[in-house]
């Protein structure tokens, strides 16, 4: 867990690159804008901006207004998500160790169920195809399909950090929103890294859902002045927001369920 003192927490976030020197060069930057749509709709269901800076990841969502700060696990430190509620001026923390334990339990449980989607999500098996000329990646099965438009990643280090964050973020969402195990998306993330590409559009079709889900991603390999200003503001939030347990954090928001395994 992060140290209880806010000053140490902020210092850890901004100097996290020292802990990841073997994986990511200091100063590595990446910006991703993500819009999620229902099928071919033109108005997005959600919009996120994700900033990677010196080994720390900051994810900003609009509705509700929330910031998620991610610190990856290392040999000497556990990983951590810090969730910031801008409206309530509150923050809470979720460890990657706890998330990983819960996902293992969820996966074991799903594998024992008769419902096809749950069983598939516990151990997804896809037929994978990648067209190097067009950059199209397909993962197909009878239950779940991905069709992805991709472009080459600028460098392997940034791609590795993108995958690490996306893997953990997928697990966090599964825990928070009681979805099936994150196995299918984890398989997609692995395929993207193996081909050295990042997704610019992901179309997901699931047999039990009436509408496909489409996500578009705009990658920029540098941060702007506005991005830097946003990071500075986030640092102030980290020092000033009230730290609460997960149960109290969720109770102040629109979520109906607590973060499983993290409430008191």
C-alpha positions as CSV (number, residue, x, y, z in Angstrom):
1,X,0.0,0.0,0.0
2,X,1.0,3.6,-0.4
3,X,2.4,5.3,2.6
4,X,-0.3,7.0,4.7
5,X,1.4,10.4,4.5
6,X,0.1,12.3,1.5
7,X,3.5,13.9,0.8
8,X,5.1,10.6,0.5
9,X,2.4,9.3,-1.8
10,X,2.8,12.2,-4.2
11,X,6.6,11.9,-4.1
12,X,6.2,8.2,-4.9
13,X,4.0,8.9,-7.9
14,X,6.2,11.5,-9.5
15,X,9.4,9.5,-9.0
16,X,8.0,6.1,-9.8
17,X,10.2,6.0,-12.9
18,X,13.1,5.2,-10.7
19,X,11.5,2.0,-9.8
20,X,10.9,1.1,-13.5
21,X,14.2,2.1,-15.0
22,X,14.7,-1.3,-16.4
23,X,11.3,-1.2,-18.2
24,X,10.7,2.4,-19.2
25,X,13.0,5.3,-19.8
26,X,12.5,8.4,-17.7
27,X,10.4,11.0,-19.5
28,X,8.5,8.4,-21.6
29,X,5.2,10.0,-22.6
30,X,1.9,8.8,-24.1
31,X,-1.5,10.3,-24.4
32,X,-4.7,8.4,-25.4
33,X,-8.1,9.7,-26.1
34,X,-10.8,7.0,-25.9
35,X,-14.4,7.2,-27.0
36,X,-16.8,4.3,-26.6
37,X,-19.9,3.8,-28.8
38,X,-22.8,1.5,-29.0
39,X,-22.5,-0.1,-32.4
40,X,-22.4,2.5,-35.2
41,X,-23.8,5.4,-33.1
42,X,-22.1,8.8,-33.6
43,X,-22.5,10.0,-30.0
44,X,-20.1,8.3,-27.6
45,X,-21.3,6.6,-24.4
46,X,-18.1,7.7,-22.6
47,X,-14.9,9.7,-23.2
48,X,-11.6,9.2,-21.4
49,X,-8.2,10.8,-21.6
50,X,-5.3,8.7,-20.4
51,X,-1.8,10.2,-19.7
52,X,1.4,8.2,-19.2
53,X,4.2,10.1,-17.6
54,X,7.4,8.8,-16.1
55,X,6.0,5.4,-15.1
56,X,2.7,6.7,-13.7
57,X,-0.7,6.6,-15.5
58,X,-3.5,9.1,-15.1
59,X,-7.0,8.3,-16.4
60,X,-9.6,11.1,-16.6
61,X,-13.3,10.3,-17.2
62,X,-16.0,12.9,-17.7
63,X,-19.2,11.3,-16.5
64,X,-18.9,11.1,-13.6
65,X,-15.8,13.2,-13.3
66,X,-13.2,10.9,-11.9
67,X,-9.5,10.5,-12.0
68,X,-7.7,7.2,-11.6
69,X,-4.0,7.2,-10.9
70,X,-2.1,3.9,-11.5
71,X,1.2,2.8,-10.1
72,X,2.4,-0.6,-11.5
73,X,3.7,-3.3,-9.2
74,X,7.4,-3.8,-8.9
75,X,9.8,-6.2,-7.2
76,X,9.9,-4.0,-4.1
77,X,6.5,-2.2,-4.1
78,X,2.9,-3.5,-4.6
79,X,0.9,-1.8,-7.3
80,X,-1.9,0.7,-6.6
81,X,-4.9,2.4,-8.1
82,X,-5.9,5.7,-6.5
83,X,-9.4,6.8,-7.3
84,X,-10.2,10.5,-7.0
85,X,-13.7,11.9,-6.8
86,X,-13.5,15.5,-8.0
87,X,-17.0,16.5,-6.9
88,X,-16.7,15.1,-3.4
89,X,-13.0,15.8,-3.0
90,X,-12.3,12.3,-1.8
91,X,-9.8,9.6,-2.7
92,X,-9.5,5.9,-2.1
93,X,-6.9,3.3,-2.8
94,X,-7.1,-0.2,-4.3
95,X,-4.1,-2.5,-4.3
96,X,-3.2,-4.6,-7.4
97,X,-2.5,-7.5,-5.0
98,X,-6.1,-7.5,-3.8
99,X,-7.4,-7.1,-7.4
100,X,-5.3,-10.0,-8.6
101,X,-6.5,-12.2,-5.7
102,X,-10.2,-11.4,-6.5
103,X,-9.7,-12.0,-10.2
104,X,-8.3,-15.5,-9.5
105,X,-11.3,-16.3,-7.4
106,X,-13.7,-14.9,-10.0
107,X,-12.0,-16.9,-12.8
108,X,-12.1,-20.2,-10.8
109,X,-15.8,-19.6,-10.0
110,X,-16.7,-18.7,-13.6
111,X,-14.9,-21.8,-14.9
112,X,-17.3,-24.0,-12.9
113,X,-20.5,-22.4,-14.2
114,X,-22.7,-23.7,-17.0
115,X,-23.4,-20.3,-18.5
116,X,-21.3,-20.3,-21.8
117,X,-20.2,-16.7,-21.5
118,X,-18.9,-17.1,-18.0
119,X,-17.1,-20.3,-18.8
120,X,-15.6,-18.8,-21.9
121,X,-14.4,-15.7,-20.1
122,X,-12.6,-17.8,-17.6
123,X,-10.4,-19.5,-20.3
124,X,-11.1,-17.8,-23.7
125,X,-9.9,-19.6,-26.8
126,X,-9.7,-17.4,-29.9
127,X,-8.7,-18.0,-33.5
128,X,-6.2,-15.2,-34.1
129,X,-5.5,-13.6,-37.5
130,X,-3.3,-10.5,-38.2
131,X,-2.9,-8.8,-41.6
132,X,0.4,-7.0,-41.5
133,X,-0.3,-4.9,-44.6
134,X,-3.6,-3.5,-43.3
135,X,-2.9,-3.8,-39.6
136,X,-6.2,-5.6,-39.0
137,X,-6.2,-8.0,-36.0
138,X,-9.1,-10.4,-35.5
139,X,-9.8,-12.7,-32.5
140,X,-12.8,-14.9,-33.2
141,X,-14.8,-17.6,-31.4
142,X,-18.4,-18.7,-31.4
143,X,-19.1,-16.6,-28.3
144,X,-16.9,-13.5,-28.5
145,X,-15.2,-11.6,-31.4
146,X,-12.8,-8.7,-31.6
147,X,-12.0,-6.9,-34.9
148,X,-9.2,-4.3,-34.3
149,X,-7.7,-1.7,-36.6
150,X,-4.1,-1.1,-35.4
151,X,-1.0,1.0,-36.1
152,X,2.6,0.2,-35.1
153,X,3.6,1.3,-31.6
154,X,6.3,4.0,-31.5
155,X,8.5,1.9,-29.2
156,X,8.4,-1.3,-27.3
157,X,8.8,0.3,-23.9
158,X,5.7,2.4,-24.3
159,X,3.8,-0.6,-25.7
160,X,4.7,-2.7,-22.7
161,X,3.5,0.0,-20.3
162,X,0.3,0.5,-22.3
163,X,-0.4,-3.3,-22.0
164,X,0.4,-3.4,-18.3
165,X,-1.9,-0.5,-17.5
166,X,-4.7,-1.9,-19.7
167,X,-4.5,-5.3,-18.2
168,X,-4.8,-3.9,-14.6
169,X,-7.5,-1.4,-15.6
170,X,-9.5,-4.2,-17.2
171,X,-9.3,-6.2,-13.9
172,X,-10.2,-3.2,-11.9
173,X,-13.4,-2.6,-14.0
174,X,-14.3,-6.3,-13.6
175,X,-14.0,-6.0,-9.9
176,X,-15.9,-2.7,-9.6
177,X,-18.8,-3.5,-12.0
178,X,-19.3,-7.2,-11.4
179,X,-18.6,-8.2,-15.0
180,X,-17.4,-11.7,-16.2
181,X,-13.7,-12.4,-15.8
182,X,-11.4,-10.2,-17.9
183,X,-9.9,-13.1,-19.8
184,X,-11.0,-12.0,-23.4
185,X,-9.6,-8.5,-23.1
186,X,-6.3,-9.8,-21.6
187,X,-5.9,-12.1,-24.6
188,X,-6.4,-9.1,-26.9
189,X,-3.8,-7.1,-25.0
190,X,-1.3,-9.9,-25.3
191,X,-2.0,-10.2,-29.1
192,X,-1.5,-6.5,-29.6
193,X,1.9,-6.6,-27.8
194,X,3.0,-9.7,-29.7
195,X,2.5,-7.9,-33.0
196,X,4.0,-4.6,-31.8
197,X,0.8,-2.6,-32.4
198,X,-1.7,-0.4,-30.6
199,X,-5.4,-0.2,-31.4
200,X,-7.0,2.7,-33.1
201,X,-10.5,1.1,-33.2
202,X,-11.8,-2.0,-31.4
203,X,-15.1,-3.6,-32.3
204,X,-16.3,-6.2,-29.8
205,X,-19.2,-8.5,-30.6
206,X,-20.6,-10.8,-27.9
207,X,-23.2,-13.4,-28.7
208,X,-25.4,-12.6,-25.7
209,X,-25.4,-8.8,-26.5
210,X,-27.7,-7.2,-29.0
211,X,-25.3,-4.4,-29.9
212,X,-21.7,-4.4,-30.6
213,X,-19.4,-2.1,-28.7
214,X,-16.9,0.1,-30.5
215,X,-14.0,2.0,-29.0
216,X,-11.8,4.5,-30.8
217,X,-8.3,5.4,-29.6
218,X,-6.2,8.4,-30.6
219,X,-2.6,7.9,-29.6
220,X,-0.2,10.9,-29.2
221,X,3.4,10.2,-28.1
222,X,4.0,13.5,-26.4
223,X,2.1,15.4,-23.7
224,X,0.9,19.0,-24.3
225,X,1.1,22.0,-22.0
226,X,-2.6,21.4,-21.2
227,X,-1.8,17.8,-20.2
228,X,1.0,19.0,-17.9
229,X,-1.3,21.5,-16.3
230,X,-3.8,18.7,-15.7
231,X,-1.1,16.6,-14.1
232,X,-0.1,19.4,-11.8
233,X,-3.7,19.9,-10.8
234,X,-4.0,16.1,-10.1
235,X,-0.9,16.4,-7.8
236,X,-2.8,19.0,-5.8
237,X,-5.8,16.8,-5.6
238,X,-3.7,14.0,-4.2
239,X,-2.4,16.1,-1.4
240,X,-5.7,17.8,-0.5
241,X,-8.5,15.3,-1.0
242,X,-9.8,13.4,2.0
243,X,-8.7,9.8,2.1
244,X,-11.6,7.4,2.7
245,X,-12.1,3.7,2.6
246,X,-13.7,2.1,-0.4
247,X,-17.1,1.7,1.1
248,X,-17.4,5.4,1.9
249,X,-16.0,6.4,-1.5
250,X,-18.6,4.4,-3.4
251,X,-21.4,5.5,-1.1
252,X,-20.8,9.1,-2.2
253,X,-21.1,8.2,-5.9
254,X,-23.7,6.8,-8.2
255,X,-22.4,3.2,-8.0
256,X,-24.8,0.9,-6.3
257,X,-22.2,-1.7,-5.3
258,X,-19.1,-1.4,-3.2
259,X,-15.7,-2.4,-4.7
260,X,-15.8,-6.1,-4.0
261,X,-13.3,-7.2,-1.4
262,X,-12.1,-3.6,-0.6
263,X,-14.8,-2.4,1.8
264,X,-14.3,-2.6,5.5
